[in-house]
Amino acid sequence: MGNLDGPQPGGFHFSLVRKANFCYKNLEKRSGDYSVMGIKEFLGIKARPQLDRILQGPRVKVRKFSREDLDKRSKWLPYEDPLYRHHNIYLPTTGMLDYWYKTWVNGRGRISFAIDDEADRMMGQISLREIDWRGGVARLGISLASDAVGKGYGTEALRVFLRYYFGEMGFKRMVLDVAQFNRRAIRCYEKLGFTVTRDFLRENTFGVRLTGNTRFRNIRRFFVIDQDCEWIKYLDMELTREKFLQDEARTREKEDAEGS
Ligand SMILES: CC(C)(COP(=O)(O)OP(=O)(O)OC[C@H]1O[C@@H](n2cnc3c(N)ncnc32)[C@H](O)[C@@H]1OP(=O)(O)O)[C@@H](O)C(=O)NCCC(=O)NCCS
C-alpha cells in the first residue's frame, strides 16, 4: 500500500497548490502589459500599508522609524522625573540597540514612526502595538524627547498621524492607556477627540515610593495605597474613525467660516 501521509491528489492542500501555480502562471492582460497574480493576492491577504513617504504637518514631519532613529533616541536628554523614566532608553551597546529594534520597534504586532521638528531633529516616536489588522484597532504609544515637550509638537504630530492611521492604514479605532497624573498627555488626547472608556489601577513600577514623599504631594490624588502596595490610577481611552473624521470636518468648517 502506498504512503497515505501527506497531501493526496484531490485533497485540499494539493488543489490549493495546483490552483496557486495555475494563478501564478496565468498572465492577466491589463492595458497593454502583463501582470502576475501574487500568492498573497490569491489567498486574499491584503498588503499592509508601508509608510514610504513623509507625512507633513505645519511644523513636524512623521515618517517610518529607522534603526538610526533608535541610535538618536538613545542619545535624547533623559527625563529626570522618575514618573517619566519609562520613556528613557538606556541601551549602551550596539547589540542591545539591535535587539531592542528587532523586538520592541519591529516585533510582532508593532510599527514605529519618527517625528522630526522644523530643524529635522528626530525628537519623537509614535508606536503602535497590539496591532489587530482584522479588527482594525491598535494601541498607541508616544514619547517626545524631554526637551521637546509642552511645545505643541506631540498634538500636532499625532493629528497628522491619525489622518494616515484612519485613512491609508484603514484602522477603525485607536486605543491607549495613560496614567491619570499625566495631565499633559490626557489634555493632548482629549484635544484630538479621545474619550475615556475605563479607569483602573496599575501597580507602581516607577522605582520610587510615592507615599510620604513631598515631591509627589500634588499628585497624591492619582494613586492609592492598599496595605503596603502603591497603585497608580490609569485611564483607558479610545478614538474611533467616525469621531475623528467628524471632528476634522467640524474644524475645517470653522476655519472656512473664520477665513470668509
Ligand atoms: C504626551 C505628549 C506626547 C504631549 O505632547 P506635547 O507636545 O508635549 O503636548 P502639547 O504641548 O501639545 O500640550 C498638550 C496640552 O496639554 C497642556 N499642557 C502642557 N503641559 C501641561 C501640564 N504640565 N499640565 C497640564 N496640561 C499641560 C497644553 O497646554 C496643551 O493644552 P492646550 O492646547 O489646551 O493649552 C508629550 O508631552 C510627551 O511625549 N510626554 C512624555 C511621554 C508621555 O507622557 N507619553 C504619553 C504616555 S501615555
The ligand as a MOL file (V3000), in Angstrom:
LIG
                    3D

  0  0  0     0  0            999 V3000
M  V30 BEGIN CTAB
M  V30 COUNTS 48 50 0 0 0
M  V30 BEGIN ATOM
M  V30 1 C 2.2670 63.4530 25.8960 0
M  V30 2 C 2.9730 64.2500 24.8250 0
M  V30 3 C 3.0680 63.4200 23.5510 0
M  V30 4 C 2.1400 65.5210 24.5190 0
M  V30 5 O 2.7850 66.2550 23.5180 0
M  V30 6 P 3.2070 67.7910 23.8090 0
M  V30 7 O 3.7130 68.3420 22.5430 0
M  V30 8 O 4.1560 67.8220 24.9480 0
M  V30 9 O 1.8350 68.3890 24.2400 0
M  V30 10 P 1.2850 69.8330 23.8900 0
M  V30 11 O 2.3630 70.8510 24.0320 0
M  V30 12 O 0.6070 69.7530 22.5680 0
M  V30 13 O 0.2350 70.0850 25.0370 0
M  V30 14 C -0.9990 69.4320 25.0660 0
M  V30 15 C -1.9290 70.1590 26.0130 0
M  V30 16 O -1.5020 69.9300 27.3490 0
M  V30 17 C -1.3440 71.1840 28.0220 0
M  V30 18 N -0.2460 71.0420 28.9630 0
M  V30 19 C 1.0600 71.2010 28.7300 0
M  V30 20 N 1.7680 70.9520 29.8460 0
M  V30 21 C 0.8650 70.6360 30.7950 0
M  V30 22 C 0.9630 70.2830 32.1590 0
M  V30 23 N 2.1450 70.1900 32.7620 0
M  V30 24 N -0.1960 70.0160 32.8340 0
M  V30 25 C -1.3920 70.0970 32.2330 0
M  V30 26 N -1.5410 70.4220 30.9190 0
M  V30 27 C -0.4160 70.6900 30.2350 0
M  V30 28 C -1.0390 72.1550 26.9180 0
M  V30 29 O -1.3340 73.4810 27.3500 0
M  V30 30 C -1.9540 71.6690 25.8260 0
M  V30 31 O -3.2990 72.0210 26.0320 0
M  V30 32 P -3.9190 73.4010 25.4080 0
M  V30 33 O -3.6250 73.3520 23.9560 0
M  V30 34 O -5.3680 73.3110 25.7360 0
M  V30 35 O -3.2270 74.5380 26.0650 0
M  V30 36 C 4.4050 64.6760 25.2750 0
M  V30 37 O 4.3070 65.6050 26.3270 0
M  V30 38 C 5.2860 63.5070 25.7340 0
M  V30 39 O 5.8570 62.7920 24.9240 0
M  V30 40 N 5.4090 63.3750 27.0750 0
M  V30 41 C 6.3080 62.4090 27.6800 0
M  V30 42 C 5.9340 60.9990 27.4040 0
M  V30 43 C 4.4720 60.7520 27.6680 0
M  V30 44 O 3.9130 61.1960 28.6450 0
M  V30 45 N 3.8680 59.9770 26.7730 0
M  V30 46 C 2.4730 59.6200 26.8540 0
M  V30 47 C 2.2880 58.4000 27.6580 0
M  V30 48 S 0.6080 57.8700 27.6800 0
M  V30 END ATOM
M  V30 BEGIN BOND
M  V30 1 1 1 2
M  V30 2 1 2 3
M  V30 3 1 2 4
M  V30 4 1 2 36
M  V30 5 1 4 5
M  V30 6 1 5 6
M  V30 7 2 6 7
M  V30 8 1 6 8
M  V30 9 1 6 9
M  V30 10 1 9 10
M  V30 11 2 10 11
M  V30 12 1 10 12
M  V30 13 1 10 13
M  V30 14 1 13 14
M  V30 15 1 14 15
M  V30 16 1 15 16
M  V30 17 1 15 30
M  V30 18 1 16 17
M  V30 19 1 17 18
M  V30 20 1 17 28
M  V30 21 1 18 19
M  V30 22 1 18 27
M  V30 23 2 19 20
M  V30 24 1 20 21
M  V30 25 1 21 22
M  V30 26 2 21 27
M  V30 27 1 22 23
M  V30 28 2 22 24
M  V30 29 1 24 25
M  V30 30 2 25 26
M  V30 31 1 26 27
M  V30 32 1 28 29
M  V30 33 1 28 30
M  V30 34 1 30 31
M  V30 35 1 31 32
M  V30 36 2 32 33
M  V30 37 1 32 34
M  V30 38 1 32 35
M  V30 39 1 36 37
M  V30 40 1 36 38
M  V30 41 2 38 39
M  V30 42 1 38 40
M  V30 43 1 40 41
M  V30 44 1 41 42
M  V30 45 1 42 43
M  V30 46 2 43 44
M  V30 47 1 43 45
M  V30 48 1 45 46
M  V30 49 1 46 47
M  V30 50 1 47 48
M  V30 END BOND
M  V30 END CTAB
M  END
